[in-house]
């Protein structure tokens, strides 16, 4: 009996072991498939702005565009591309770097020439990597290796003198022999056939410092006994009163906007990509004009840069016009034209289009949108006096569209209905009366909530004004209207872009220049609302660090790129109107659009067509 019982026990145990292992495997499987992955949604724009290199070598231009070039001997940023032997920045250490670096700069000079640039203004750092700097500069001499026009910009004159002179000399004093030595080191370049000259005079750039004026005085004294003269461009960082006193001592000068220009230094690197400045320097009838013209473009994407720079160039026709441009590779201050992984060759390509006066040509194919209405335009008309602007702008849509208008006053509905019937090209329109709560965002969510399956595209605008700064408010509104609905060709281009790019989900204008400072700011209250929205719209996803959003909350979108926001009733989270400037769910939604677009596997595009 005992033996029989033992055998039965063994069979039962074996059975349970077999079943138990399957149960365990099944439980493990359930755990695995229920693990929720954390996705970091990053706001970097890659797809919409990246361009490959374009050959512009067969074009000619009337400008001599000289770009500032910083000799780099260490890696500063990680995201540079390696294409056509362009190594940016140079990775090798200085002692093993020289020959490869010279070859790399040769390729960069070739690339710059191909894109219509005339030459480099090479920054000679007198302290960091002196031997390396000198070897690179020598490679430009006598066409040894690099056949490209150049001139020298001296940096760190103060440190050079202080590091060389005796410790017995006070910091604010100097020994003239080091100025003589410095001048002799650079004078050999002036006679080179590739050295850039203005009116036969070699150009020398000098970053302003305490001893730079002493050096300029020495050069001028030394020139009295020589036939040649030096054309001096003084470069200022900042705008101190002491700087202003020295400007007239040079032939020309540039005020360099430092990286905290307009906003915090760290925010500049986080939220903005490029600064550019340029300065025209020329000589007329032996009388030099310090600055003929000067402008700054900050925080811009390639198309904005192209439009502004092209417009600027139209005022100059003389082929002796020099433009000094910042910069080829000033990575530390986020100013560079050099190709990278984010934009590719976009900035160089657009620079070339501006220099050679090439227009972007678009072919529109909107046949699929002409037969059936796939566009909803939602307008929050808080200020009814702007209805004429609204109708004029929406009438620029070249295909069928339906118009949805929200208003806060029932008294205007009848007159508004008559006006739309008389002047709007809308295929159909609908007017919704709402409470003055949630500004333009809550009415948008309410009015489009039940219509997301009817339409493919959504355009949202509103009658933005500013009580605190009426002028800025009006300019901002007009800027957004013009860039989204400015004319038939512009709207056609937007719709064509959507139609031909399946993954393009959202289009909005560059941040308006008038609010560029405030744009960088993100309060803790707004961030809490963003996190709250994210927990509902795309749970278990981390919001990326790079914040970019459609400031002013006007845009074009594919509804499939943002549909989730219409599926949830956020009404109870909207507070009463109290002229809040931040820390509301409205500000959270304005800043969440692009994360939602990315979550749905679309990309977004920033446009700029009008000032």
DABELGI-V996794 format. One record per pair of residues at least 12 apart in sequence whose ideal C-beta (glycine too) atoms are under 8 Angstrom apart, sorted by the first residue. I is the first residue (numbers start at 1). J is the second residue. Records with the same first field share a line. If there is no record, write none. Layout:
# DABELGI-V996794
I: J / J
This chain:
# DABELGI-V996794
36: 539 / 540
37: 540
38: 540 / 541 / 542
39: 538 / 540 / 541 / 542 / 599
40: 541 / 542 / 544
41: 538 / 541 / 542 / 543 / 544 / 595 / 598 / 599
42: 544 / 545 / 546 / 598
43: 544 / 546 / 547 / 548 / 594 / 595 / 598
44: 342 / 544 / 546
45: 301 / 342 / 548 / 603 / 604 / 605 / 606
46: 341 / 342 / 603
47: 503 / 504 / 603
48: 504 / 603 / 604 / 605 / 606
49: 301 / 302 / 342 / 343 / 344 / 346 / 605 / 606
50: 342 / 343 / 344 / 346
51: 302 / 343 / 344 / 345 / 346 / 349
52: 344 / 345
53: 83 / 84 / 111 / 339 / 344 / 345 / 348 / 349
54: 345 / 349 / 352
55: 114
56: 114 / 115 / 116 / 352 / 356
57: 113 / 114
59: 116 / 352 / 356 / 358
60: 356
61: 116 / 355 / 356 / 357
62: 316 / 317 / 318 / 319 / 321
63: 116 / 118 / 313 / 316 / 319 / 321 / 323 / 355
64: 118 / 119 / 319 / 320 / 321 / 322 / 323
65: 116 / 117 / 118 / 278 / 323 / 325 / 351 / 355
66: 117 / 118 / 119 / 120 / 121 / 149 / 151 / 196 / 322 / 323 / 324 / 325
67: 112 / 117 / 119 / 120 / 121 / 324 / 325 / 326 / 327 / 328 / 337
68: 120 / 121 / 123 / 153 / 324 / 325 / 326 / 327 / 328 / 330
69: 105 / 108 / 120 / 121 / 122 / 123 / 150 / 327 / 328 / 329
70: 123 / 327 / 328 / 329 / 330 / 331
71: 122 / 123 / 124 / 125 / 129 / 132 / 133 / 136
72: 89 / 90 / 329 / 331
73: 90 / 93 / 94 / 97 / 101 / 129 / 132
74: 89 / 90 / 93
75: 89 / 90 / 91
76: 89 / 331 / 332
77: 89 / 331 / 340
79: 340 / 341 / 342
80: 338 / 339 / 340 / 341
81: 339 / 340 / 341 / 344
83: 339
84: 107 / 111
85: 103 / 104 / 107
86: 104 / 107 / 108 / 111 / 338 / 339
87: 100 / 104
88: 108 / 329 / 338 / 339 / 340
89: 329 / 331
90: 104
94: 129 / 131 / 132
97: 132
98: 132 / 135 / 136
101: 132 / 136
102: 135 / 136 / 139 / 145 / 146
103: 145
105: 136 / 139 / 146
106: 139 / 145 / 146
108: 328 / 338
109: 146 / 147 / 148
110: 148
111: 348
112: 148 / 328
113: 148
115: 348 / 349 / 351 / 352 / 355
116: 351 / 352 / 355 / 356
117: 351
118: 149 / 196 / 322
119: 148 / 149 / 150 / 151 / 194 / 196
120: 148 / 149 / 150 / 151 / 328
121: 150 / 151 / 152 / 153 / 196 / 203 / 205 / 324
122: 136 / 137 / 140 / 150 / 151 / 152 / 153
123: 153 / 155 / 207
124: 137 / 152 / 153 / 154 / 155 / 186
125: 155 / 156
126: 154 / 155 / 156 / 157 / 159 / 160 / 182
127: 156 / 159 / 160 / 163
128: 156
134: 185
137: 152 / 189
140: 189 / 192 / 194
141: 188 / 189 / 192
142: 192
143: 193 / 194
147: 194
148: 194
149: 194 / 195 / 196
150: 194 / 195 / 196
151: 195 / 196 / 202 / 203 / 204 / 205
152: 186 / 189 / 204 / 205
153: 204 / 205 / 206 / 207 / 233 / 235
154: 182 / 186 / 204 / 205 / 206 / 207 / 212 / 215
155: 207
156: 207 / 209
157: 182 / 206 / 207 / 209 / 211 / 212 / 215
158: 209 / 210 / 211 / 212
160: 178 / 182
161: 174 / 175 / 178 / 179 / 211
162: 174
164: 178 / 181
165: 178
172: 210
174: 211 / 214
176: 218
179: 211 / 214 / 215 / 218
180: 218
182: 215
183: 215 / 218 / 219 / 222
186: 204
189: 202
190: 202 / 228 / 230
197: 231
198: 231 / 281 / 282 / 283 / 322
199: 231 / 283 / 286
200: 228
201: 228 / 229 / 230 / 231
202: 228 / 230 / 231
203: 230 / 231 / 232 / 233
204: 219 / 230 / 231 / 232 / 233
205: 232 / 233 / 234 / 235
206: 232 / 233 / 234 / 235 / 250
207: 235 / 237
208: 234 / 235 / 236 / 237 / 243 / 246
212: 234 / 246
213: 246 / 249
216: 232 / 234 / 249 / 250
217: 249
219: 232
231: 251 / 252 / 281 / 283 / 288
232: 250 / 251 / 252
233: 250 / 251 / 252 / 253 / 254 / 279 / 281 / 324
234: 246 / 247 / 249 / 250 / 252 / 253 / 254
235: 253 / 254 / 256
236: 253 / 254 / 255 / 256
237: 256 / 258
238: 258
239: 255
247: 290
248: 290
250: 290
251: 281 / 283 / 288 / 290
252: 279 / 281 / 288 / 289 / 290 / 291
253: 279 / 290 / 291
254: 277 / 279 / 291 / 294 / 324
255: 294
256: 277 / 326
257: 275 / 277 / 296 / 298
258: 333
259: 275 / 332 / 333 / 334
261: 275 / 296 / 298
262: 298 / 516 / 517
263: 516 / 517 / 520
264: 520
267: 520
268: 334 / 520
269: 334
270: 520 / 545 / 546 / 547
271: 299 / 519 / 520 / 546 / 547 / 548
272: 298 / 299 / 334
273: 299 / 300 / 301 / 334 / 342 / 343
274: 297 / 298 / 299 / 300 / 305 / 334 / 335 / 336 / 347
275: 296 / 297 / 298 / 299 / 326 / 333 / 334 / 335
276: 296 / 297 / 298 / 300 / 305 / 309 / 325 / 326 / 335
277: 294 / 295 / 296 / 297 / 325 / 326
278: 294 / 295 / 312 / 323 / 324 / 325 / 326
279: 291 / 293 / 294 / 323 / 324
280: 292 / 293 / 294 / 316 / 321 / 322 / 323
281: 322 / 324
282: 318 / 320 / 321 / 322
293: 312 / 315
295: 308 / 312
297: 309
298: 516
299: 510 / 511 / 516
300: 510 / 608
301: 510 / 606 / 608
302: 343 / 346 / 347 / 349 / 350
303: 350 / 606 / 607 / 608
304: 510 / 606 / 608
305: 347 / 350 / 351
306: 350 / 351 / 353 / 354 / 360
307: 608 / 609
308: 611
309: 350 / 351 / 354
310: 353 / 354 / 357
313: 354 / 355 / 357
325: 337
337: 351
362: 489 / 492 / 493 / 496
363: 496
364: 492 / 493 / 495 / 496
365: 496 / 499 / 500
366: 398 / 399 / 492 / 495 / 496 / 499
368: 499
369: 399 / 400 / 495 / 499
370: 399 / 400
372: 400
373: 399 / 400 / 401 / 402 / 427 / 428 / 455
374: 400 / 455 / 456 / 457
375: 397 / 399 / 400 / 401 / 402 / 455 / 456 / 457 / 458 / 459 / 495
376: 401 / 402 / 404 / 448 / 451 / 454 / 455 / 457 / 458 / 459 / 559
377: 394 / 397 / 401 / 402 / 403 / 404 / 426 / 458 / 459 / 460 / 461
378: 404 / 405 / 406 / 443 / 444 / 447 / 448 / 458 / 459 / 460 / 461
379: 394 / 403 / 404 / 405 / 406 / 460 / 461 / 462 / 463
380: 405 / 406 / 439 / 440 / 443 / 444 / 462 / 463
381: 405 / 406 / 407 / 416 / 462 / 463
382: 407 / 408 / 436 / 439 / 440 / 462 / 463
383: 463 / 465
384: 407 / 409 / 412 / 416
386: 463
387: 416 / 419
389: 481
390: 405 / 461 / 463
391: 419 / 420 / 423 / 424
393: 461 / 481 / 484 / 485 / 486
394: 424 / 425 / 426 / 459 / 485
395: 423 / 424 / 425
396: 485 / 486 / 487 / 488 / 490 / 491
397: 425 / 459 / 485 / 491
398: 488 / 491 / 492 / 495
399: 495
400: 427
401: 425 / 426 / 427 / 459
402: 426 / 427 / 428 / 429 / 430 / 455
403: 420 / 424 / 426 / 428 / 429 / 430
404: 429 / 430 / 432 / 447 / 448 / 451
405: 420 / 429 / 430 / 431 / 432
406: 431 / 432 / 433 / 434 / 443 / 444 / 446 / 447
407: 431 / 432 / 433 / 434
408: 433 / 434 / 435 / 436
409: 433
410: 433
413: 431 / 433
416: 431
417: 431
430: 447
432: 446 / 447
434: 446
436: 577
437: 574 / 575 / 576 / 577
438: 571 / 574 / 586
439: 462 / 577 / 586
440: 460 / 462 / 464 / 553
441: 553 / 574 / 586 / 589 / 590
442: 570 / 571 / 574 / 586
444: 460
445: 565 / 566 / 570 / 571
446: 571
448: 559 / 566
449: 566
452: 559 / 563 / 566
455: 559
456: 558 / 559 / 560
457: 495 / 498 / 556 / 557 / 558 / 559
458: 556 / 557 / 558 / 559 / 562
459: 484 / 485 / 555 / 556 / 557
460: 553 / 554 / 555 / 557
461: 480 / 481 / 484 / 485 / 554
462: 553 / 554
463: 477
464: 476 / 477 / 480 / 552 / 554
465: 477
467: 579
472: 514 / 515
475: 512 / 514
476: 512 / 514 / 515 / 552
477: 552
479: 509 / 512 / 610 / 611
480: 509 / 512 / 552 / 554
481: 554
482: 609 / 610
483: 509 / 510 / 607 / 608 / 609 / 610
484: 508 / 509 / 554 / 555 / 556
486: 609 / 610
490: 609
494: 507 / 556 / 607
497: 605
498: 556 / 558
503: 601 / 602 / 603
504: 558 / 602 / 603 / 604 / 605
505: 557 / 558 / 560 / 561 / 562 / 597 / 600 / 602 / 603 / 604
506: 550 / 555 / 556 / 557 / 558 / 561 / 562 / 593 / 594 / 597 / 602 / 603 / 604 / 605
507: 555 / 556 / 557 / 604 / 605 / 606 / 607
508: 550 / 554 / 555 / 556 / 604 / 605 / 606 / 607
509: 550 / 552 / 554 / 606 / 607 / 608
510: 606 / 607 / 608
511: 551
512: 551 / 552
515: 551
519: 551
521: 582
522: 547 / 591
523: 582 / 583
525: 582 / 583 / 584
526: 582 / 583 / 584 / 587 / 588 / 591
528: 588
529: 583 / 584 / 585 / 587 / 588 / 589
530: 543 / 588 / 591 / 592
531: 543
532: 573 / 585 / 588
533: 585 / 588 / 589 / 592
534: 592 / 595
536: 568
537: 564 / 565 / 568 / 592 / 596 / 599
538: 564 / 595 / 596 / 599
541: 595 / 599
543: 595
544: 595
547: 591
548: 594 / 606
549: 590 / 591 / 592 / 593 / 594
550: 590 / 593 / 594
551: 590
553: 589 / 590
555: 593
557: 593 / 597
558: 602
560: 600 / 602
561: 596 / 597 / 600 / 602
562: 593 / 596 / 597 / 600
563: 600
564: 596 / 600
565: 589 / 592 / 596
570: 585 / 589
573: 585
574: 586
